[in-house]
Amino acid sequence: MSGRADSDTPPDTHAEDPEDARDPEGTPGPEDTDGGEEARRARWAAAGAGAVLALAGAAAALLRLTGPAPVLVPVAYACGAAVCALAALLGSRGRTRRALWLLVAGLMTMALGDQFD
């Protein structure tokens, strides 16, 4: 920009004022409710998937512990279940991207443990 007084951006490219997104009655517009609803669904999905995978990993660890599998197998399942439980906790607190990566890491740990069997 040259610093001239007339070098300001055109008025149609300015960011909207948050008050402009509301109806005259003060109710939130569709832009306000969709983002919150999507975030809520993402939190529920991350927390639910983490809890289900943590329970599955814990159950698999207990089943492998009672069988003739090497000791590394149930340990890998238990570690993967712990990582998935942490992902469920982070997902419920709104850290859905980190929760997704922890879910992937937990599943990979369980799959690695299954390879030792």
N, C-alpha and C positions, 0 to 999 in steps of 0.2 A: 504494500500500500504506500502511496506517496505522501500521506499525511495531510492531504488537502481536506478542507472542510466538507467538500461535497463527495468524499470518497467513502462515505458510510454505506453499509449494505442496504439494498432496497427494503422497504418496509414489509414486503411479503415473505422475506426470508428470516425475519426475526423469530426467535423462539416464542411460542405462545405463553401467555401468562396463565398460571394454573387456575386462576379464577375464571378465565375464558372457557375452560373445559366444562364448566358447570352450567346447568340450565338456569334460567332466571329464578326459579324457585329455590335454587341452592342444592338440588339433588345431583349426585355425581353423574357425569355423562358415561357413555359406553366405554370411553377410553380409560376411565378410572376403575371400573369394575372388572374388566377383562384381565388386566395385569395382576390384580390381587387374586383373582380366581385361579389364574394359571400358576401363580406362585404357591398357592395353597395346594393345588393338585400335585405340583412337583414335590412339595414337602411330604405329602401323604404317600406318594409313590416311592420316594427314596426311603422313607421310614418303613413302609410296609415291605418293600423288597429286601431291605437290610434285615428286618426282623425274621422274615421267612427264610432267607438264606442262612442266617445265624442259627436258627432252630434246625434246619436241615444239616448244617455242618456239625452241630453238636450231636445230633442223632447219629450221623455217620461216624463220628469219632467214637461214640459209645459202642456202636455195633462193631467197628473194627478193633476196638480194644478187647472185646470178648472173643474175637476170632484169632486165627493163627497168623495174622498179618504182622509184619515187623513193627516195632514200636514207633518208627518214624511216620508211619501212615496215620495213626490216630492223632499224633501230635500235629501233623500238617492240617488235618481236618479241624482240630481244635483251634489252631492259630488262624486259619481261614474264617472260622466261625466268629472268633473274637474281632477280627478286622471288619467282618460284615456287621457285627453288633455296633461297632464304633461308627460305621457308615450310617446305620439306622439312627443313632444318636445325633450325628451331624446333620442328617437329612431332616430330622424333626425340628432342628434349630434353624433351618433355612440355608444351610451350606450344601446345596444339592449338587453342585459340580464336584466338590471334594468327595461327597458321599458316593457319587457315581464312580469316581476313580478308585475309591476304597472298595467298592463292591467288585470292581474288576480285579483288583489285587487280591481280594479274599477268595474269589472264585479261582483265580490262577493258582493260589496257594493250595487250595483243595484239590485242584486237578493235578498239580505237581505231586501231592501226597498220594494220589491215586496211582500215579505212575510207578511209585516205589513198591506197590503191591504185586 
